[in-house]
Amino acid sequence: MTSSQVPPKVDEPASLDRRSGKRIPMIGPCFYQLTRFRGNETVDFSDGYALSLNTSSGGILLLMPQTPEKRQVFELRVPSPTTGERAVKLVEACWTRELLIGAADKVYLVGVRSLFEPSASIS
């Protein structure tokens, strides 16, 4: 599938500074937890695994089975490149792009920026 066949769903345009920043390949599974508020009394929780594709000084490119909402903040557990332990990060979804796999299956490229990283790791 070429890039011209995939119409971008861009929630926020990426700045040129971030797009030209150095990216480091970091392919591996990441556990995420999303929260969605439905009405006044209902909260839906969902979690699962995303695939990290690369990282930069301020963010991560993810491949996810579901899309977070625009500017949604969520928890992401990623392997540390130095120790291999899982680190907890709070990230904000900056943009998404839907990718079709076959006739009916969808996955999403999601660009997130890091908001907060606790110093403790989780095994």
Contacts in CASP RR format, 6 or more apart in sequence:
PFRMAT RR
TARGET T0000
AUTHOR 0000-0000-0000
METHOD contacts of the structure
MODEL  1
MTSSQVPPKVDEPASLDRRSGKRIPMIGPCFYQLTRFRGNETVDFSDGYA
LSLNTSSGGILLLMPQTPEKRQVFELRVPSPTTGERAVKLVEACWTRELL
IGAADKVYLVGVRSLFEPSASIS
1 99 0 8 1.000
1 100 0 8 1.000
6 97 0 8 1.000
6 98 0 8 1.000
6 99 0 8 1.000
6 100 0 8 1.000
8 97 0 8 1.000
9 95 0 8 1.000
9 96 0 8 1.000
9 97 0 8 1.000
9 98 0 8 1.000
10 95 0 8 1.000
10 97 0 8 1.000
11 70 0 8 1.000
11 71 0 8 1.000
11 93 0 8 1.000
11 94 0 8 1.000
11 95 0 8 1.000
11 96 0 8 1.000
12 70 0 8 1.000
12 71 0 8 1.000
12 94 0 8 1.000
12 95 0 8 1.000
13 95 0 8 1.000
14 94 0 8 1.000
14 95 0 8 1.000
18 56 0 8 1.000
18 58 0 8 1.000
21 56 0 8 1.000
21 57 0 8 1.000
22 56 0 8 1.000
22 57 0 8 1.000
23 54 0 8 1.000
23 55 0 8 1.000
23 56 0 8 1.000
23 61 0 8 1.000
24 54 0 8 1.000
24 55 0 8 1.000
24 56 0 8 1.000
24 81 0 8 1.000
25 53 0 8 1.000
25 54 0 8 1.000
26 52 0 8 1.000
26 53 0 8 1.000
26 54 0 8 1.000
26 55 0 8 1.000
26 60 0 8 1.000
26 78 0 8 1.000
26 81 0 8 1.000
27 51 0 8 1.000
27 52 0 8 1.000
27 53 0 8 1.000
27 54 0 8 1.000
28 51 0 8 1.000
28 52 0 8 1.000
28 79 0 8 1.000
29 49 0 8 1.000
29 50 0 8 1.000
29 51 0 8 1.000
29 52 0 8 1.000
30 49 0 8 1.000
30 50 0 8 1.000
30 51 0 8 1.000
30 52 0 8 1.000
30 60 0 8 1.000
30 62 0 8 1.000
30 76 0 8 1.000
30 77 0 8 1.000
30 78 0 8 1.000
30 79 0 8 1.000
31 47 0 8 1.000
31 48 0 8 1.000
31 49 0 8 1.000
31 50 0 8 1.000
31 76 0 8 1.000
31 77 0 8 1.000
31 86 0 8 1.000
32 47 0 8 1.000
32 48 0 8 1.000
32 49 0 8 1.000
32 50 0 8 1.000
32 62 0 8 1.000
32 64 0 8 1.000
32 74 0 8 1.000
32 75 0 8 1.000
32 76 0 8 1.000
32 77 0 8 1.000
33 45 0 8 1.000
33 46 0 8 1.000
33 47 0 8 1.000
33 48 0 8 1.000
33 74 0 8 1.000
33 75 0 8 1.000
34 45 0 8 1.000
34 46 0 8 1.000
34 47 0 8 1.000
34 66 0 8 1.000
34 68 0 8 1.000
34 72 0 8 1.000
34 74 0 8 1.000
35 43 0 8 1.000
35 44 0 8 1.000
35 45 0 8 1.000
35 74 0 8 1.000
36 43 0 8 1.000
36 44 0 8 1.000
36 46 0 8 1.000
36 69 0 8 1.000
37 43 0 8 1.000
37 44 0 8 1.000
38 44 0 8 1.000
46 66 0 8 1.000
48 65 0 8 1.000
50 62 0 8 1.000
50 63 0 8 1.000
50 64 0 8 1.000
50 65 0 8 1.000
50 76 0 8 1.000
50 110 0 8 1.000
51 62 0 8 1.000
51 63 0 8 1.000
51 64 0 8 1.000
52 60 0 8 1.000
52 61 0 8 1.000
52 62 0 8 1.000
52 78 0 8 1.000
53 61 0 8 1.000
53 62 0 8 1.000
53 63 0 8 1.000
53 109 0 8 1.000
54 60 0 8 1.000
54 61 0 8 1.000
55 61 0 8 1.000
58 113 0 8 1.000
58 114 0 8 1.000
59 91 0 8 1.000
59 111 0 8 1.000
59 112 0 8 1.000
59 113 0 8 1.000
59 114 0 8 1.000
60 76 0 8 1.000
60 78 0 8 1.000
60 91 0 8 1.000
60 111 0 8 1.000
60 112 0 8 1.000
60 114 0 8 1.000
61 109 0 8 1.000
61 110 0 8 1.000
61 111 0 8 1.000
62 76 0 8 1.000
62 109 0 8 1.000
62 110 0 8 1.000
62 111 0 8 1.000
62 112 0 8 1.000
63 107 0 8 1.000
63 108 0 8 1.000
63 109 0 8 1.000
63 110 0 8 1.000
64 107 0 8 1.000
64 108 0 8 1.000
64 110 0 8 1.000
65 107 0 8 1.000
65 108 0 8 1.000
66 108 0 8 1.000
67 93 0 8 1.000
67 96 0 8 1.000
67 98 0 8 1.000
67 108 0 8 1.000
67 110 0 8 1.000
68 74 0 8 1.000
68 93 0 8 1.000
68 96 0 8 1.000
68 110 0 8 1.000
69 93 0 8 1.000
70 93 0 8 1.000
71 92 0 8 1.000
71 93 0 8 1.000
71 94 0 8 1.000
72 92 0 8 1.000
72 93 0 8 1.000
73 90 0 8 1.000
73 91 0 8 1.000
73 92 0 8 1.000
73 115 0 8 1.000
74 90 0 8 1.000
74 91 0 8 1.000
74 93 0 8 1.000
75 88 0 8 1.000
75 89 0 8 1.000
75 90 0 8 1.000
75 91 0 8 1.000
76 88 0 8 1.000
76 89 0 8 1.000
76 90 0 8 1.000
76 91 0 8 1.000
76 112 0 8 1.000
77 86 0 8 1.000
77 87 0 8 1.000
77 88 0 8 1.000
77 89 0 8 1.000
77 122 0 8 1.000
78 86 0 8 1.000
78 87 0 8 1.000
78 89 0 8 1.000
79 85 0 8 1.000
79 86 0 8 1.000
79 87 0 8 1.000
80 86 0 8 1.000
80 87 0 8 1.000
80 121 0 8 1.000
83 121 0 8 1.000
85 121 0 8 1.000
85 122 0 8 1.000
85 123 0 8 1.000
86 121 0 8 1.000
86 122 0 8 1.000
86 123 0 8 1.000
87 117 0 8 1.000
87 118 0 8 1.000
87 121 0 8 1.000
87 122 0 8 1.000
88 117 0 8 1.000
88 118 0 8 1.000
88 120 0 8 1.000
88 121 0 8 1.000
88 122 0 8 1.000
89 114 0 8 1.000
89 115 0 8 1.000
89 116 0 8 1.000
89 117 0 8 1.000
90 114 0 8 1.000
90 115 0 8 1.000
90 116 0 8 1.000
90 117 0 8 1.000
91 112 0 8 1.000
91 113 0 8 1.000
91 114 0 8 1.000
91 115 0 8 1.000
92 112 0 8 1.000
92 113 0 8 1.000
92 115 0 8 1.000
93 110 0 8 1.000
93 111 0 8 1.000
93 112 0 8 1.000
94 111 0 8 1.000
94 112 0 8 1.000
94 113 0 8 1.000
95 110 0 8 1.000
95 111 0 8 1.000
96 108 0 8 1.000
96 109 0 8 1.000
96 110 0 8 1.000
96 111 0 8 1.000
97 108 0 8 1.000
97 109 0 8 1.000
98 106 0 8 1.000
98 107 0 8 1.000
98 108 0 8 1.000
99 106 0 8 1.000
99 107 0 8 1.000
99 108 0 8 1.000
99 109 0 8 1.000
100 106 0 8 1.000
101 107 0 8 1.000
END
